[in-house]
Amino acid sequence: MKYNDINFNKKTILITGGAGFIGSNLAFYFQENYPNSKVVVLDCFRSGEIFSNGNLKSFGHFKNLLGFKGIVISGDINDKKLLKELENNYKFDYIFHQAAISDTTVGEQDLMIKTNVNAYEDLLKIAIKHNANMIYASSAATYGDSNRFEVGYELPNNAYGFSKVMMDNITASYLKKDLDISIVGLKYFNVYGPKEFFKNKTASMVVQFAHQILKGLTPKLFEGSDKILRDFIYIDDIIQANIKACNPKKSGIYNVGTSKARSFEDIVNILQKELKIENGKEYIQNPFVGSYQFFTQANIEKTREYLDYEPNFSLEEGIKAYIPEIKRLFKEEVK
Ligand SMILES: NC(=O)c1ccc[n+]([C@@H]2O[C@H](COP(=O)([O-])OP(=O)(O)OC[C@H]3O[C@@H](n4cnc5c(N)ncnc54)[C@H](O)[C@@H]3O)[C@@H](O)[C@H]2O)c1
């Protein structure tokens, strides 16, 4: 599926975080639609190291790239020497910056800011030197406790959300300069879809609930889940936004969601219907109260206007499209 007239064949494309969920989907998007594009994936992959919350330090997994024919570099975006090598050895046309500590519950603020904020600016400098358009992942977590989901109303309530606000601030300051490149920050809302499985506990609740249901377990929801509403967005629409962000009508920071808030109960109901397993629901206490978003809903007016973005998948349609992969994962990966 082609989302605009850009011919990415013969273009050199850097995808940081390309062994992760969204980055690997982007890598295959180019491979499938523009087989003559030169795609370079940079990812530090998983090492077994964990943060104090018990989760892996990085989720990159080779299985997300099985069948990928481009260049794969295992390395850390915090490694200045590596960045210099990339700057000297390549000439990028587009940089899709997805690498980050993507786990919103990580408490190590030092590494969070270094990785998410400072390394972004280093990559932005490479983009400017190469004359490459920069498209990077911001997040709905920037809105935190805000009840207005528009750029300018951010109120992050964890270090992760803060780090993404700082990336957006860097962007805003660079956009004041007279640059030849475009810079687009995409504030993804809650993304779900193929290749997220290796995010383990930080994968979307869609895949986690689905596998609970397939295991014959009663899905466990937080108390009041019918009133916890989020904007859940299918991966294909995230790819659409990234591709359209390559030639924006205007550089800037844009929300990427469906503009419809749905509940965690809705997810379970749709999954039970699609999987044809009606096994009830169980309610547990929410341990994250205080740093948890109870409502998110993307305002996508500007995304429509400046990126020509229009979500194609409702929650029902996204889950339906995802079911075959959910079943494959359950057969081949779920222990
Ligand atoms: N999935 C979502 O719902 C969502 C929502 C909002 C924003 N985002 C953002 O989108 C981007 C992609 O997220 P994702 O869901 O694909 O997560 P992910 O964890 O699957 O992907 C991030 C990748 O970055 C790599 N990485 C981490 N630290 C690195 C480092 N120091 N050097 C090199 N590589 C490193 C990881 O190995 C991983 O493969 C992230 O920036 C994330 O913050 C995701």
The ligand as an ORCA input file, in Angstrom:
! r2SCAN-3c Opt
* xyz 0 1
  N       3.957      1.249     21.004
  C       3.326      2.305     21.464
  O       2.149      2.210     21.861
  C       3.991      3.651     21.494
  C       3.229      4.760     21.895
  C       3.841      6.015     21.920
  C       5.156      6.156     21.536
  N       5.893      5.058     21.187
  C       7.289      5.273     20.800
  O       7.491      4.670     19.541
  C       8.833      4.208     19.425
  C       8.842      2.750     19.070
  O       8.160      2.041     20.100
  P       7.864      0.497     20.032
  O       6.491      0.295     20.548
  O       8.244     -0.016     18.701
  O       8.862     -0.019     21.158
  P      10.044     -1.081     21.099
  O      10.595     -1.133     22.473
  O       9.550     -2.345     20.469
  O      11.070     -0.394     20.106
  C      12.128      0.419     20.522
  C      13.415     -0.192     20.005
  O      14.481      0.651     20.385
  C      15.576     -0.153     20.749
  N      16.433      0.615     21.654
  C      16.180      0.954     22.939
  N      17.204      1.649     23.441
  C      18.128      1.748     22.448
  C      19.418      2.328     22.366
  N      19.961      2.953     23.407
  N      20.101      2.228     21.199
  C      19.567      1.577     20.137
  N      18.349      0.995     20.163
  C      17.637      1.085     21.306
  C      14.974     -1.375     21.406
  O      15.834     -2.501     21.372
  C      13.707     -1.571     20.599
  O      13.909     -2.500     19.570
  C       9.495      4.524     20.760
  O      10.163      5.747     20.637
  C       8.322      4.650     21.707
  O       8.640      5.461     22.803
  C       5.327      3.817     21.146
*
